[in-house]
Amino acid sequence: MANQDWIRANDINYDGLKTNGFRMVFHNMPHVTFFCQAANIPGISAGAAIQPTPLHDISISGDAMIYEDLVIEFLLDKDLKNFGELNSWLRGINKPDSDQQFIDWKKNTSMHPVYPVGHRYSDEDNLYADATLHILTPKGNPNVRIAFRSIFPVSLSTVGFTSMNSDTEYLKATAAFKYLTYFIEVD
């Protein structure tokens, strides 16, 4: 019996993680969600605080966390609806031409982060949204969720057209997001 307890305690899943076994869901951008082709689990790092001593300085944990950007790549739909979703969000929160852009965007957007019941929304709440990266098993079932809280776009790539291709190539765009934090949740 002790042997079975050890096996259970040290259970190893030998199934590999597939690069195409994911689904990225943006709670405020259905067109980007549908056409998303690539996404990442951002890296994180933490600095180390230095504690001086008479003999030598000692590194200790407890410095600020640094989160890398969430980066996605998505196919462009023929009407550029997904590109437009991101473009409007980026322009709306950064008001490049006038303050009225921000006012219009806030009035017309319905995005809100997923907050607990009873949360009182503030004027800043619809500047951000939530997103979830679903990691799928080799059989295509959701297994792990990476839940991003309070994301907002910081860049949207160029879209290049060319008449020199003889084959049909579908255009893609890349977007990068900052966020408050992310959590790993196992089903």
C-alpha positions as CSV (number, residue, x, y, z in Angstrom):
1,M,0.0,0.0,0.0
2,A,2.8,2.4,0.8
3,N,4.1,2.0,-2.8
4,Q,0.7,3.1,-4.2
5,D,0.7,6.2,-2.1
6,W,4.1,7.1,-3.4
7,I,3.0,6.6,-7.0
8,R,-0.1,8.7,-6.4
9,A,2.0,11.5,-4.7
10,N,4.5,11.4,-7.5
11,D,2.1,11.1,-10.4
12,I,3.7,12.3,-13.6
13,N,1.6,13.1,-16.7
14,Y,3.6,12.1,-19.7
15,D,1.4,13.9,-22.2
16,G,3.2,16.7,-23.9
17,L,1.9,20.2,-24.4
18,K,1.1,21.0,-28.0
19,T,1.9,24.4,-29.5
20,N,-1.5,24.6,-31.2
21,G,-3.4,23.4,-28.1
22,F,-4.8,26.7,-27.0
23,R,-7.8,29.1,-27.3
24,M,-7.3,32.8,-26.4
25,V,-10.5,34.5,-25.3
26,F,-10.9,38.3,-25.0
27,H,-14.0,39.1,-23.1
28,N,-14.5,42.3,-25.0
29,M,-13.3,41.5,-28.5
30,P,-15.1,38.5,-30.1
31,H,-13.6,39.0,-33.6
32,V,-10.0,39.0,-32.2
33,T,-10.9,35.9,-30.2
34,F,-12.1,34.0,-33.2
35,F,-9.1,34.7,-35.4
36,C,-6.3,34.5,-32.8
37,Q,-3.5,32.3,-34.2
38,A,-0.8,32.7,-31.6
39,A,-0.5,33.8,-27.9
40,N,2.0,33.5,-25.2
41,I,2.2,33.0,-21.4
42,P,4.3,36.0,-20.5
43,G,7.4,35.5,-18.6
44,I,7.8,37.0,-15.1
45,S,10.8,38.0,-13.1
46,A,11.6,39.6,-9.8
47,G,14.5,41.7,-8.8
48,A,16.4,41.1,-5.7
49,A,16.9,43.7,-3.0
50,I,20.4,44.2,-1.8
51,Q,21.2,44.1,1.9
52,P,24.6,45.5,2.7
53,T,26.7,43.8,5.4
54,P,30.3,44.4,6.6
55,L,31.6,41.4,4.7
56,H,29.6,41.4,1.4
57,D,26.2,42.5,0.1
58,I,23.4,39.8,0.4
59,S,20.7,39.5,-2.2
60,I,17.2,38.9,-0.7
61,S,13.9,38.3,-2.3
62,G,11.0,40.7,-2.0
63,D,11.6,43.2,-4.8
64,A,8.9,44.1,-7.4
65,M,7.6,41.6,-9.9
66,I,8.1,42.4,-13.6
67,Y,5.6,41.0,-16.1
68,E,6.4,40.7,-19.8
69,D,3.8,41.7,-22.3
70,L,1.0,39.4,-23.5
71,V,1.5,39.2,-27.2
72,I,-1.0,37.8,-29.7
73,E,-1.1,37.2,-33.4
74,F,-4.4,37.1,-35.3
75,L,-5.6,36.7,-38.9
76,L,-7.3,39.8,-40.3
77,D,-10.9,39.3,-41.3
78,K,-12.0,40.7,-44.7
79,D,-13.8,43.6,-43.1
80,L,-11.0,44.4,-40.6
81,K,-13.4,44.1,-37.7
82,N,-10.8,42.5,-35.4
83,F,-8.2,45.1,-36.4
84,G,-10.8,47.8,-35.8
85,E,-11.7,46.5,-32.3
86,L,-8.1,46.8,-31.2
87,N,-7.5,50.1,-33.1
88,S,-10.6,51.7,-31.5
89,W,-9.6,50.6,-28.0
90,L,-6.0,51.8,-28.4
91,R,-7.1,55.2,-29.9
92,G,-9.9,55.5,-27.3
93,I,-7.8,55.2,-24.2
94,N,-4.9,57.3,-25.6
95,K,-7.0,60.0,-27.3
96,P,-4.4,60.9,-30.1
97,D,-6.5,63.5,-31.8
98,S,-8.8,65.0,-29.2
99,D,-10.4,64.4,-25.7
100,Q,-13.7,63.8,-27.5
101,Q,-12.3,60.5,-28.8
102,F,-11.9,59.2,-25.2
103,I,-15.4,60.5,-24.3
104,D,-17.0,58.8,-27.3
105,W,-15.1,55.6,-26.8
106,K,-16.1,55.3,-23.1
107,K,-19.7,56.0,-24.0
108,N,-19.8,53.4,-26.8
109,T,-17.8,50.6,-25.2
110,S,-19.4,47.9,-23.1
111,M,-16.2,46.2,-21.9
112,H,-15.7,45.7,-18.2
113,P,-13.3,43.4,-16.3
114,V,-14.8,40.5,-14.6
115,Y,-15.2,41.7,-11.0
116,P,-16.9,40.0,-8.1
117,V,-20.6,40.5,-7.6
118,G,-21.3,43.8,-5.8
119,H,-18.3,45.6,-7.4
120,R,-19.0,49.2,-8.0
121,Y,-17.8,50.3,-11.4
122,S,-15.7,53.4,-11.7
123,D,-14.9,55.6,-14.7
124,E,-11.6,53.7,-15.0
125,D,-13.1,50.3,-15.2
126,N,-13.9,50.3,-18.9
127,L,-10.3,51.3,-19.8
128,Y,-9.4,47.6,-19.1
129,A,-10.8,44.2,-19.9
130,D,-10.0,40.6,-19.0
131,A,-8.7,37.8,-21.2
132,T,-8.2,34.1,-20.7
133,L,-5.8,31.7,-22.4
134,H,-7.2,28.2,-22.3
135,I,-4.6,25.5,-22.6
136,L,-6.0,22.3,-24.2
137,T,-5.2,18.7,-23.6
138,P,-4.0,16.6,-26.5
139,K,-7.6,15.6,-26.9
140,G,-8.7,19.2,-27.2
141,N,-10.3,19.6,-23.8
142,P,-9.6,22.7,-21.6
143,N,-7.2,21.8,-18.9
144,V,-5.5,24.9,-17.6
145,R,-6.6,28.6,-17.7
146,I,-4.3,31.6,-17.6
147,A,-6.6,34.4,-16.5
148,F,-5.3,37.9,-17.3
149,R,-6.8,40.7,-15.2
150,S,-7.2,44.3,-16.4
151,I,-5.4,44.1,-19.7
152,F,-5.1,47.1,-22.1
153,P,-3.4,47.3,-25.6
154,V,0.0,49.1,-25.9
155,S,0.8,48.3,-29.5
156,L,-0.8,47.1,-32.8
157,S,1.4,46.1,-35.7
158,T,1.6,47.3,-39.2
159,V,-0.5,45.6,-41.9
160,G,1.4,45.3,-45.2
161,F,-0.1,44.7,-48.6
162,T,1.8,43.6,-51.7
163,S,0.8,42.8,-55.2
164,M,3.9,40.6,-55.8
165,N,2.6,37.4,-54.3
166,S,1.2,34.9,-56.8
167,D,-0.3,32.7,-54.0
168,T,-3.0,33.9,-51.7
169,E,-1.6,34.8,-48.3
170,Y,-3.8,35.8,-45.5
171,L,-2.7,38.9,-43.6
172,K,-2.0,38.8,-39.9
173,A,-1.5,41.5,-37.2
174,T,0.2,41.4,-33.8
175,A,-0.9,43.2,-30.7
176,A,0.8,43.6,-27.3
177,F,-1.0,44.1,-24.0
178,K,0.0,45.2,-20.5
179,Y,-2.0,43.8,-17.6
180,L,-2.3,44.0,-13.8
181,T,-1.6,40.3,-13.2
182,Y,-2.3,36.8,-14.3
183,F,-3.3,33.6,-12.5
184,I,-2.8,30.0,-13.5
185,E,-5.9,27.9,-12.8
186,V,-6.0,24.1,-13.3
187,D,-9.3,22.4,-14.1
